Amino acid sequence: MGRILVTGSADGLGWRAADSLLSAGHDVVVHARNDERARNLDPLVERGARLVVGDFMERDAVRRIAAELNGTEPLDAVIHNAGVWSGPAVMPVNIIAPYLLTALLRGPRRLVYMSSSSHVGGHPLPDGVDWRGESAGSYSDSKLFVTALAAVVARLRPETLSNAVDPGWVPTKMGGAGAPDDLEQGHRTQEWLATSDEPDALTSGGYWYHRERLEPHRSVRDESFQDRLLQALAEETGTAL
């Protein structure tokens, strides 16, 4: 059984993934952005989940969570589930926080990043992006960036299994009640990649939808774009991967 961090697990797909992993016997660390949201996690904490709290809009909070987790038993996997659809938090939450956690956390051998089919509409231009969330960023851009982050981690850390997952347009608070995709399937692929010893789950650098490996936007595989993205993120955060 592994020790798995699921970010953004106060509701939606994150809550369902954490609940399912706990039921399977894994040691789960759940995350909420503030104490009010953390109350949604009481049922999971009562079953043994460990809780970390911090707003991913704030880089110091991300660093504090990473330091807190580095001071305990090492993680086996991280599901980078936290995400927002619109507003100033798009870049800080959807790409800066996953990047910082990837750079700072020690130990996890499996990393799963939440992508979206919307990433195909993103622009592979990391220069001039509002990384600090002073205005609304593009959701599609943020998902292209995090999908490319998964690919570059797979390239630069061959000992790590790094993959991106499109959970589908599912009926969560973010997706809306009318979303047409399968809510149950929406969290299974990331759990599988974080825990399974099946041969397909032990591959790296993939872009997955419902346990099927698909081809992402061509820029995701562009090493020049990957390197420019990493350089922009390192310069912006003062933290190299």
C-alpha beads as a LAMMPS data file, in Angstrom:
LAMMPS data file: protein, C-alpha beads

241 atoms
240 bonds

1 atom types
1 bond types

-500.0 500.0 xlo xhi
-500.0 500.0 ylo yhi
-500.0 500.0 zlo zhi

Masses

1 110.0

Atoms # bond

1 1 1 0.000 0.000 0.000
2 1 1 1.297 3.448 -0.891
3 1 1 1.278 6.894 0.716
4 1 1 -0.491 9.228 -1.683
5 1 1 -1.129 12.974 -1.641
6 1 1 -4.290 14.116 -3.429
7 1 1 -4.348 17.894 -3.788
8 1 1 -7.658 19.720 -3.996
9 1 1 -9.489 16.869 -2.332
10 1 1 -12.191 18.793 -0.465
11 1 1 -14.779 17.929 -3.122
12 1 1 -15.271 16.681 -6.661
13 1 1 -12.868 14.250 -8.272
14 1 1 -10.228 14.839 -5.614
15 1 1 -12.589 13.793 -2.818
16 1 1 -13.702 10.740 -4.762
17 1 1 -10.124 9.696 -5.517
18 1 1 -9.069 10.106 -1.887
19 1 1 -12.132 8.201 -0.664
20 1 1 -11.500 5.346 -3.105
21 1 1 -7.789 5.125 -2.239
22 1 1 -8.586 5.043 1.490
23 1 1 -11.103 2.265 0.921
24 1 1 -8.403 0.309 -0.913
25 1 1 -6.147 0.525 2.131
26 1 1 -3.720 3.234 1.049
27 1 1 -2.246 5.865 3.344
28 1 1 -3.798 9.064 1.966
29 1 1 -2.894 12.714 2.534
30 1 1 -5.782 15.033 1.685
31 1 1 -5.578 18.764 1.022
32 1 1 -7.897 21.752 1.325
33 1 1 -7.180 25.405 0.651
34 1 1 -8.534 26.663 4.012
35 1 1 -10.003 25.478 7.304
36 1 1 -13.588 25.961 6.142
37 1 1 -13.051 23.728 3.127
38 1 1 -11.148 21.258 5.293
39 1 1 -14.346 20.462 7.193
40 1 1 -15.559 18.632 4.083
41 1 1 -12.681 16.236 4.665
42 1 1 -13.655 15.294 8.227
43 1 1 -15.153 11.937 7.118
44 1 1 -11.877 10.999 5.412
45 1 1 -9.715 12.228 8.290
46 1 1 -11.835 10.192 10.715
47 1 1 -11.002 7.136 8.588
48 1 1 -7.279 7.814 8.855
49 1 1 -6.389 10.345 6.170
50 1 1 -3.830 12.976 7.078
51 1 1 -4.803 16.584 6.329
52 1 1 -2.715 19.464 4.994
53 1 1 -4.193 22.932 4.532
54 1 1 -2.942 25.742 2.342
55 1 1 -4.127 28.075 -0.408
56 1 1 -2.336 27.265 -3.673
57 1 1 -2.757 30.893 -4.711
58 1 1 0.016 31.565 -2.179
59 1 1 3.460 30.232 -2.987
60 1 1 4.523 30.369 0.643
61 1 1 1.634 28.030 1.474
62 1 1 2.795 25.570 -1.192
63 1 1 6.332 25.714 0.211
64 1 1 5.044 25.206 3.754
65 1 1 3.028 22.139 2.736
66 1 1 6.038 20.692 0.908
67 1 1 8.253 21.246 3.959
68 1 1 5.630 19.705 6.248
69 1 1 5.355 16.600 4.086
70 1 1 9.119 16.303 3.634
71 1 1 9.388 16.099 7.422
72 1 1 7.243 12.962 7.583
73 1 1 7.162 9.545 5.959
74 1 1 7.978 9.906 2.230
75 1 1 5.182 9.983 -0.299
76 1 1 4.927 7.263 -2.908
77 1 1 2.696 9.229 -5.275
78 1 1 1.095 12.617 -5.811
79 1 1 -2.143 13.229 -7.686
80 1 1 -2.018 16.906 -8.657
81 1 1 -5.775 17.293 -8.718
82 1 1 -6.301 20.897 -7.493
83 1 1 -7.513 23.173 -10.243
84 1 1 -9.739 26.123 -11.078
85 1 1 -11.641 26.978 -14.228
86 1 1 -11.388 30.774 -14.320
87 1 1 -10.252 33.903 -12.520
88 1 1 -6.899 35.067 -11.165
89 1 1 -6.123 31.685 -9.538
90 1 1 -5.827 29.825 -12.848
91 1 1 -2.060 30.026 -13.287
92 1 1 -1.061 29.900 -9.592
93 1 1 -3.231 26.868 -8.849
94 1 1 -3.144 24.966 -12.148
95 1 1 0.571 25.176 -12.950
96 1 1 2.678 27.077 -10.369
97 1 1 1.576 24.900 -7.422
98 1 1 2.130 21.569 -9.241
99 1 1 5.514 22.807 -10.450
100 1 1 6.625 23.893 -6.964
101 1 1 5.435 20.684 -5.343
102 1 1 7.245 18.667 -8.002
103 1 1 10.441 20.622 -7.402
104 1 1 10.244 20.552 -3.591
105 1 1 8.742 17.217 -2.530
106 1 1 11.177 14.402 -1.849
107 1 1 10.392 10.797 -2.557
108 1 1 7.330 10.335 -4.788
109 1 1 8.043 7.940 -7.630
110 1 1 4.667 8.453 -9.289
111 1 1 3.285 11.834 -10.322
112 1 1 -0.132 12.307 -11.894
113 1 1 -1.103 15.713 -13.266
114 1 1 -4.670 16.683 -14.092
115 1 1 -4.957 17.839 -17.677
116 1 1 -7.998 18.478 -19.841
117 1 1 -9.008 18.106 -23.456
118 1 1 -9.010 21.922 -23.367
119 1 1 -5.218 21.819 -23.428
120 1 1 -5.362 21.489 -27.227
121 1 1 -6.562 25.103 -27.358
122 1 1 -3.626 26.370 -25.317
123 1 1 -0.772 28.473 -26.656
124 1 1 2.797 27.138 -26.214
125 1 1 4.085 30.577 -25.245
126 1 1 5.395 30.727 -21.662
127 1 1 6.830 34.235 -22.061
128 1 1 4.709 37.050 -20.682
129 1 1 2.254 34.780 -18.842
130 1 1 0.632 36.197 -15.700
131 1 1 2.019 33.538 -13.378
132 1 1 1.070 35.508 -10.243
133 1 1 -2.633 35.682 -10.947
134 1 1 -2.936 39.449 -11.142
135 1 1 -5.518 38.988 -13.895
136 1 1 -7.505 36.052 -15.245
137 1 1 -5.329 33.555 -17.111
138 1 1 -6.344 31.107 -19.804
139 1 1 -7.511 27.722 -18.527
140 1 1 -6.486 26.102 -21.815
141 1 1 -2.987 27.575 -21.536
142 1 1 -2.644 26.349 -17.959
143 1 1 -3.640 22.811 -18.944
144 1 1 -1.236 22.806 -21.878
145 1 1 1.524 23.893 -19.495
146 1 1 0.774 21.229 -16.890
147 1 1 0.526 18.527 -19.565
148 1 1 3.938 19.578 -20.843
149 1 1 5.229 19.582 -17.248
150 1 1 4.211 15.931 -16.913
151 1 1 6.068 15.133 -20.140
152 1 1 9.254 16.986 -19.209
153 1 1 9.359 15.391 -15.756
154 1 1 9.137 12.010 -17.457
155 1 1 12.037 13.015 -19.707
156 1 1 14.292 14.475 -17.017
157 1 1 13.493 12.027 -14.206
158 1 1 13.549 8.560 -15.776
159 1 1 13.204 6.961 -12.328
160 1 1 9.831 8.698 -11.881
161 1 1 6.529 7.676 -13.477
162 1 1 5.015 10.962 -14.613
163 1 1 1.714 11.118 -16.506
164 1 1 -1.116 13.512 -17.347
165 1 1 -4.810 12.590 -17.184
166 1 1 -7.850 14.077 -18.872
167 1 1 -10.668 13.069 -16.498
168 1 1 -13.340 14.069 -18.988
169 1 1 -16.056 16.689 -18.682
170 1 1 -17.756 15.304 -15.612
171 1 1 -20.608 16.627 -13.435
172 1 1 -18.653 18.170 -10.572
173 1 1 -18.908 21.705 -9.224
174 1 1 -16.369 22.765 -11.842
175 1 1 -17.870 20.744 -14.681
176 1 1 -21.489 21.616 -13.958
177 1 1 -24.511 19.399 -13.432
178 1 1 -25.077 18.917 -17.158
179 1 1 -21.594 17.598 -17.950
180 1 1 -21.944 14.498 -20.134
181 1 1 -18.995 12.336 -19.079
182 1 1 -18.858 9.501 -16.531
183 1 1 -18.208 10.772 -12.993
184 1 1 -17.015 7.362 -11.806
185 1 1 -14.538 7.038 -14.670
186 1 1 -13.411 10.594 -13.968
187 1 1 -11.274 9.586 -10.998
188 1 1 -10.269 5.988 -11.743
189 1 1 -7.395 6.591 -14.164
190 1 1 -5.421 8.800 -11.784
191 1 1 -5.847 6.248 -8.975
192 1 1 -4.686 3.463 -11.307
193 1 1 -1.590 5.399 -12.394
194 1 1 -0.759 6.237 -8.776
195 1 1 -1.014 2.673 -7.456
196 1 1 -1.263 -0.122 -10.004
197 1 1 1.497 -2.558 -10.921
198 1 1 -0.133 -3.380 -14.242
199 1 1 2.384 -2.925 -17.088
200 1 1 0.526 -0.011 -18.691
201 1 1 0.386 1.849 -15.366
202 1 1 4.150 1.488 -15.010
203 1 1 4.827 3.597 -18.095
204 1 1 5.730 7.277 -18.076
205 1 1 5.162 10.359 -20.189
206 1 1 1.602 9.453 -21.156
207 1 1 -1.530 11.508 -21.685
208 1 1 -4.502 9.385 -20.560
209 1 1 -8.269 9.415 -20.841
210 1 1 -10.227 6.654 -19.094
211 1 1 -7.148 4.375 -19.001
212 1 1 -6.552 4.834 -22.724
213 1 1 -3.301 6.468 -23.744
214 1 1 -3.919 9.251 -26.275
215 1 1 -1.683 11.657 -28.158
216 1 1 -1.679 15.188 -26.686
217 1 1 -1.175 18.460 -28.516
218 1 1 2.081 18.224 -30.479
219 1 1 3.734 21.017 -28.469
220 1 1 3.613 18.799 -25.351
221 1 1 6.339 16.621 -26.959
222 1 1 8.363 19.613 -28.173
223 1 1 11.517 19.602 -26.038
224 1 1 12.287 23.194 -26.953
225 1 1 8.901 24.281 -25.576
226 1 1 9.359 22.065 -22.520
227 1 1 12.722 23.678 -21.780
228 1 1 11.377 27.218 -22.250
229 1 1 8.465 26.417 -19.941
230 1 1 10.800 25.045 -17.258
231 1 1 13.049 28.080 -17.535
232 1 1 10.080 30.455 -17.171
233 1 1 8.756 28.570 -14.145
234 1 1 12.187 28.383 -12.495
235 1 1 12.799 32.096 -12.991
236 1 1 9.315 33.020 -11.784
237 1 1 9.441 30.886 -8.624
238 1 1 13.162 31.058 -7.885
239 1 1 13.098 27.261 -7.729
240 1 1 14.670 24.951 -10.294
241 1 1 13.220 21.531 -11.015

Bonds

1 1 1 2
2 1 2 3
3 1 3 4
4 1 4 5
5 1 5 6
6 1 6 7
7 1 7 8
8 1 8 9
9 1 9 10
10 1 10 11
11 1 11 12
12 1 12 13
13 1 13 14
14 1 14 15
15 1 15 16
16 1 16 17
17 1 17 18
18 1 18 19
19 1 19 20
20 1 20 21
21 1 21 22
22 1 22 23
23 1 23 24
24 1 24 25
25 1 25 26
26 1 26 27
27 1 27 28
28 1 28 29
29 1 29 30
30 1 30 31
31 1 31 32
32 1 32 33
33 1 33 34
34 1 34 35
35 1 35 36
36 1 36 37
37 1 37 38
38 1 38 39
39 1 39 40
40 1 40 41
41 1 41 42
42 1 42 43
43 1 43 44
44 1 44 45
45 1 45 46
46 1 46 47
47 1 47 48
48 1 48 49
49 1 49 50
50 1 50 51
51 1 51 52
52 1 52 53
53 1 53 54
54 1 54 55
55 1 55 56
56 1 56 57
57 1 57 58
58 1 58 59
59 1 59 60
60 1 60 61
61 1 61 62
62 1 62 63
63 1 63 64
64 1 64 65
65 1 65 66
66 1 66 67
67 1 67 68
68 1 68 69
69 1 69 70
70 1 70 71
71 1 71 72
72 1 72 73
73 1 73 74
74 1 74 75
75 1 75 76
76 1 76 77
77 1 77 78
78 1 78 79
79 1 79 80
80 1 80 81
81 1 81 82
82 1 82 83
83 1 83 84
84 1 84 85
85 1 85 86
86 1 86 87
87 1 87 88
88 1 88 89
89 1 89 90
90 1 90 91
91 1 91 92
92 1 92 93
93 1 93 94
94 1 94 95
95 1 95 96
96 1 96 97
97 1 97 98
98 1 98 99
99 1 99 100
100 1 100 101
101 1 101 102
102 1 102 103
103 1 103 104
104 1 104 105
105 1 105 106
106 1 106 107
107 1 107 108
108 1 108 109
109 1 109 110
110 1 110 111
111 1 111 112
112 1 112 113
113 1 113 114
114 1 114 115
115 1 115 116
116 1 116 117
117 1 117 118
118 1 118 119
119 1 119 120
120 1 120 121
121 1 121 122
122 1 122 123
123 1 123 124
124 1 124 125
125 1 125 126
126 1 126 127
127 1 127 128
128 1 128 129
129 1 129 130
130 1 130 131
131 1 131 132
132 1 132 133
133 1 133 134
134 1 134 135
135 1 135 136
136 1 136 137
137 1 137 138
138 1 138 139
139 1 139 140
140 1 140 141
141 1 141 142
142 1 142 143
143 1 143 144
144 1 144 145
145 1 145 146
146 1 146 147
147 1 147 148
148 1 148 149
149 1 149 150
150 1 150 151
151 1 151 152
152 1 152 153
153 1 153 154
154 1 154 155
155 1 155 156
156 1 156 157
157 1 157 158
158 1 158 159
159 1 159 160
160 1 160 161
161 1 161 162
162 1 162 163
163 1 163 164
164 1 164 165
165 1 165 166
166 1 166 167
167 1 167 168
168 1 168 169
169 1 169 170
170 1 170 171
171 1 171 172
172 1 172 173
173 1 173 174
174 1 174 175
175 1 175 176
176 1 176 177
177 1 177 178
178 1 178 179
179 1 179 180
180 1 180 181
181 1 181 182
182 1 182 183
183 1 183 184
184 1 184 185
185 1 185 186
186 1 186 187
187 1 187 188
188 1 188 189
189 1 189 190
190 1 190 191
191 1 191 192
192 1 192 193
193 1 193 194
194 1 194 195
195 1 195 196
196 1 196 197
197 1 197 198
198 1 198 199
199 1 199 200
200 1 200 201
201 1 201 202
202 1 202 203
203 1 203 204
204 1 204 205
205 1 205 206
206 1 206 207
207 1 207 208
208 1 208 209
209 1 209 210
210 1 210 211
211 1 211 212
212 1 212 213
213 1 213 214
214 1 214 215
215 1 215 216
216 1 216 217
217 1 217 218
218 1 218 219
219 1 219 220
220 1 220 221
221 1 221 222
222 1 222 223
223 1 223 224
224 1 224 225
225 1 225 226
226 1 226 227
227 1 227 228
228 1 228 229
229 1 229 230
230 1 230 231
231 1 231 232
232 1 232 233
233 1 233 234
234 1 234 235
235 1 235 236
236 1 236 237
237 1 237 238
238 1 238 239
239 1 239 240
240 1 240 241
